[in-house]
Structures are given as structure tokens and as C-alpha cells.
Amino acid sequence: MNDKKLLAIIIVVTLIILAGGVMVLGSNSSSSPQVRASKDAKAYTLEPTSFDWGNIQYAAEKATKTFTIKNTGKDTLKLFNIKTSCHCTIAKVTVDGKTSPDFGMSGISSWIGEVSPGKEAKLTVIFDQAFHGPQGVGPVTRFVSVETSDKDNGKITYTLTGTVVR
């Protein structure tokens, strides 16, 4: 009889732990922000969305490139879900003198940048050419994506290329 009681208690405790795990994993606290698209927010990229660093010296300072995103619409433009294609690359956004946290390949951020009509945001991409070690020389292509509240331009993807040399 005691063995059956012990087994029942173990089953109940296991079910409680599983239910708690499902609740934690299903919570919205770590989910990406939900931003409503706007027909009046317009994300305009001032430069081309691709850039070639050319030769990048392995032992030099990290390679960087800054892009400008201008809001040419009448509504506030929201920037969110910034992601890079590799852990060797980070991106950050500056709006009105305030800089976002660093964004990378993994993780979900609740950060939302708000660009007022007529204003600009700066997207800075930083590539650490030594991240992959000495065997990481050769051609590289990295991507950075930025989701926007612009109904017609909901995602901007930047492509950065170069060749890491010794």
C-alpha cells in the first residue's frame, strides 16, 4: 500500500513540475515585441543595404559600418527584432542620442526603437574578424535584419561582405 502511495506522489509531483515548465516556456516575457504595422510610418534607407569592407586585416580593429534609416512618414517608425547572422557580428541602433543594447545572432529582445517623423536612426554593425580564430581567414558574408512598423517595408536586411586576411 505504501508503494502505491509513494508512486502516486511521485506522479503528482512530476505532473506539477511539467506543468510549471510549460507555463514558464509559454510565457510572453521573453517573446519578441508585437508591433502593429503602420501605413504612415516609412523606413527609408539612405545608403545601399549592402556594403563591402574589402580586405579586413585579421589583427586590426574590428570592422564597422553605420547605416542610416530615416522615417519619411507621418507616424512614428518602430525598429525591433534586430538580428545578426553570426555570433562574430553585433548590431546596435542609436535613436535621438540613445543607443540600444547590443544585438546578436541569438536571444530575443523586447527593445523597440522609436523614430519620429523626419528623424533618423543609425544602425551600427560591428564585425569581429578574429572571433573565429586564425582559421577564420577568407571571404565572409554577414547579414543584419531589422524589423520595422512600415507596412510596406516590414523587414530590412543588410548584407556586409569582405575578406579577412593575415
N, C-alpha and C positions, 0 to 999 in steps of 0.2 A: 504494500500500500504506500509506503514512504517513497519507493522508487517512482511510482506513478505521479505522486505529488511533486517530487523534485523535477521530473521530466516536464510536467505541466508548467511549473515556474520557469524553467529554462526556456520553454517555447514562448511564454508570455513576454519574458524579458527580451528575447531575441526579436519578437514582433515589434515591441516598443522601440528598440534600437533601430530597426529597419525603417519604421515609420518616421522616426526623428531624422534619420539620414535623408529620406525622400523629401521631407519638409525643408531641410537645410539646402539641399541641392536644387530644389524647385523654387526657392525664394528669389525675389527680384532684386535683392540688394547688390548682387554682382552682375546683373544683366546690363546690356548696353542701353543707353538712353533712348527713349521713344520720342522722336521729334516729328512734329507734323510738317509735311511739305507745304510750301507757300508758293503761289504763282507770282507773288510780288517781291520775293527775295531772289536776287540774281547773282550767282557766283561767276565772276569774270576773272580769268587768269591773265595777268598782264604779260607774262613771259610764256614761251612754249612750255608744255608739260613734260618735255624731255630735256636732258642735259648730259653732255659727255665731259667728264673730267679729264679725258686724255690719259696720259701716264700719271700714275699715282705712286710716288715713292713709298716703299714699304716702311721705311724708318722716319718718314716725315710726320708732321702734324696731321691729325685726322682731316679727311677731305670733307668740305662743307659746301652746301648750296642753299640759297634762300630764294623762295618763290613768293610772289605776291598774289593774294586773292582779294579782289575788290568786290564790294557789294554795290552793283549798279542798279539795284531795285529800290522799291519804296518801303519794303518791310525788312525787319532785322533778319540777317542771314545767320544761320546757326551752323557751326562746324563741329563735327563729332566723329566718334569711331575711327580715329586715326590709327593706321596700322602700317608696319613695315614688313618687307618680305624676308628679312633675315635678322637674327639677333645682333649682327655686326652693325646694324643701322638703327639709329633712333631719329625721331622727329619731334619737333615741338612747335607750338603756334604762339605767336605774340599778337595780342589784340589790345589796342589802347595802352600800350606800355606794360601790359601784364602778360607774363609768359606762363604757358600751360606746363603741366608736368611732362616728363619725357615719355614718349610713346614708342613702343617696340613691336616685336612680332607677336608676342603673346600677352595675355591679360586683357581685361575688359575695364574700361574707364567710364565713369559717369560724367566726365568733364564735357562741357558744352561751351564752345566759344561763340560769343555773340558779336557780330559785326554790323554796326549801324549803317543805314543807307548812306552811300557816298564814302564810307570809310574802308580801310584796308586791313587785312591780316597778313602777317608774314609767317610762312611755313619754312622752318629751317631743318634741313636734313643733314645729319652727321654720320659719315661712314668711317668706321674704324678698320682701316686696311690691314692692321696687324692682328685683328681678332682671331682669324683662322690659323695663325702661326705662319712660319716660313713656307709651308707647303701651299699657302693660300695665294700665291702669286699667279698672275694671268688675268684674262678678261673677267670682268664682273658686270652683272646687271642687277640692279636693286629697284624695287618698287615701293612707293608710298601711296596709300589710298586715304582719301579724306571724304567722309560723307557730309552732305550739305542739305539744308532745308529747301534748296532751289528745286522746285517741282520739275524743271526741265533739265537740270544738271545735278542729279542726286548723288553722284559719286565722281570725284576727280582722282585720276590715277597719274602719278608722276613716275617717270622712268629715268633712272640715272645709270650711266654706264661709265666704264673706264677700264684701264689695265693696270693692275698692281705689279710694279717692277721693283727689283732689288737695287 
